[in-house]
Amino acid sequence: MATRKYARGRIASAASLVLATAAVSLVSRQRRLEAARLQVRQLELEDVTSRRAAIAHQQRMHWELLAKAIDDPSLAAVIDTYDKNIPAEKRRQYFFANAWYVNLYHLYRAGIVDQEELYGHLRELFQSPLLREYWEASRGQRATLKQSSDEARIGRMVDGLIKDLDEADTDEWWVVGNPPPLE
């Protein structure tokens, strides 16, 4: 009898040891998985930060290049795809209008403003007749964009906004139109 009790005790101890080992192994595995998840999340955050920095850098470069084109007509000729019948001063204004539009576009791409905020800023920006002239003059440039791109999608949104503004029967431009649903 004592031997049976002893054997049962040893079996119970062995079973407890196996269960304890399994539990420790499971906890260890869960900790490793959690550490891996945290590492992936950290890499994702670094990627977002890196992407935003790249967008900010690109925006600065765009502005620097446009500023040179605005200041020096001989440099503007390099990127000037507007109708040659448009006076040089007007083309310089178009370059500046492009800088404003691209600034808003980059704010959106960087996640600083959402689509609704972008729409509000665009609604205000396109109150300017010069911005509208620029938009029409740059239609051919936008036609070259890949239709599924963010830039083409935002361009279509602006086209719709301008149409809504033109058709509005109110002087309260700030309430005209609604941003389209996200695609």
N, C-alpha and C positions, 0 to 999 in steps of 0.2 A: 503494500500500500504506500509506504513511504516513497518507494521508487517511482510509483505512478504519479504521486503528488510532485515529486521532484522533476519528473519528466514533463508533466504539464506545466510546471513553473518555468522550466527551461524553454519549452515551446512558446509559452506566453511571452517570456523575455525576448526570445528570438523574434517573435512576431512584432513585439513593441519596437525592437531595434530596427527591424525592416521598415515599419511604418514611420518611425522617427527619421530614418535615413531618407525615405521617400519624401517626407515633408520638408526636410532640409534641402533636398535636391530640388523640389518644386519651388520653394521660396527663392533659392539661388537662381533658378531658371527665370522666375518672374522678375527678379532684380536685374538680371542680364537683359531681358527683353525690355524692361522699362528704361534701362540705361541706353539701349540701342534706339529706342523711340525718342528719347531726349536728344541723342546725338543726331538723329535724322531731323528732328525739329530745329535744332541749332543750325544745321546745314541749310535747311530751308530758309531760316531767318537771315543767315549770312547771304544766301542767294538773293533774297528780296532786297537786302541792303545794298548789295553789289549792283543789282539791276537799277535801283533808284539812283545810285551814284553814277552809273553809266548814262542814264537818261539825263541827269543834271549836267554831266559833262558835255553830252551831245547838245543839250540846249544852249549851253555857253558857247560852244563852238559854232552852232547855227547863228547865234546872235553876232558873234565876232565876225563871221564871214559876211552876214548881211550888212552889218555896220560898215564894213570896208566897201561893200558894193554901193551902199547909200552915199558914202563920202566920196567915192572915186568912180566916175562914169566909165573909165577905161576898164575897171574891174567888174562893174555891173554888166558890161557887155558880155562877159563870160557866162553869166547865168540868166541873162535877159531873154526870155522866150515869149514875151508879150508882143503884140502887134507893133510893128515898127512905126506905125502912124501915131502911136500914143506918144505925146511929148515926154522928154526925158524927166522933167519934174514929176509928172504923173506916175511914171514907172518907178521913180524913187519912192513915191508915196505907196505904191503897190508893194515894194519890198518891205517897207515899214509895216504895212497892213499884214503882210505875211508873217512878220516877226510877232505881231500881237496874236494872230491866230495860232501860230505854232506854239507860242508860249502857253496858251490855254490848252492846246492839245497835249503838250508835255505834262502840264499839271494833272490832267486826267490820266495819262498813261502812268505817271509816277504814283497814282493813288492819292494825291493830295486833295483833289476834288472828285466827287462821284459824278455820275452822268447827269443827275438832276442839277447839281451845282454848275457843271459845265454848260448845260443848256441855258441856265439863267445868265451866266456870263456872256455866252454867245448871243443871247437875245439882246443884251445891252450893247455889245460890240457892233452888231449888225443894224443898229439904229443909224450908224454913220453911212451916208451915201458913198463915201470913198471906199469903205469896207465892202459895200455891195458891188461897186464897180470892180474892185480887185477880185472879188469872188467870181464875178462873171468873166473877167479877163483870164482867170486861172482855171477855167472849166476844163480846158484841154489838158492841163497838167494833172488834174484829178482823174481824168478819163484813163490815164495810164496806170492807175493804181489797181492792185489785185482787189477784186470786188469783195472778197471775204476779209480784207484787212480792217483793223480798227480805224485807220485813217480814212478809208473809203466809206466805212459805216458812219463815221462822224460827219464826213462830207455830205452824205445823203441826209443826215439829220439836219445839217445847216440848210440844205436845199429846201427841206420841208418847213423849217422854221421861217425862212425868208418868204416862202409862199404863204404861210399862215399870217405873217406880219403884213404882207401886201393885201391879203383878203380880209383882214380884221376890220370890223366896223366900230373900233374904239381907238381913242388916242392913248389909252392906258396900255402901252406896249408891254409893260412888265407882267401882264396877266395873259398875254397871247400865247397860245400853243402849249403843248405838253411834250416832254421828252418821250420818244418812242420806247417801248419795252426793250429791255436788254436782249440782244440777239445771242 
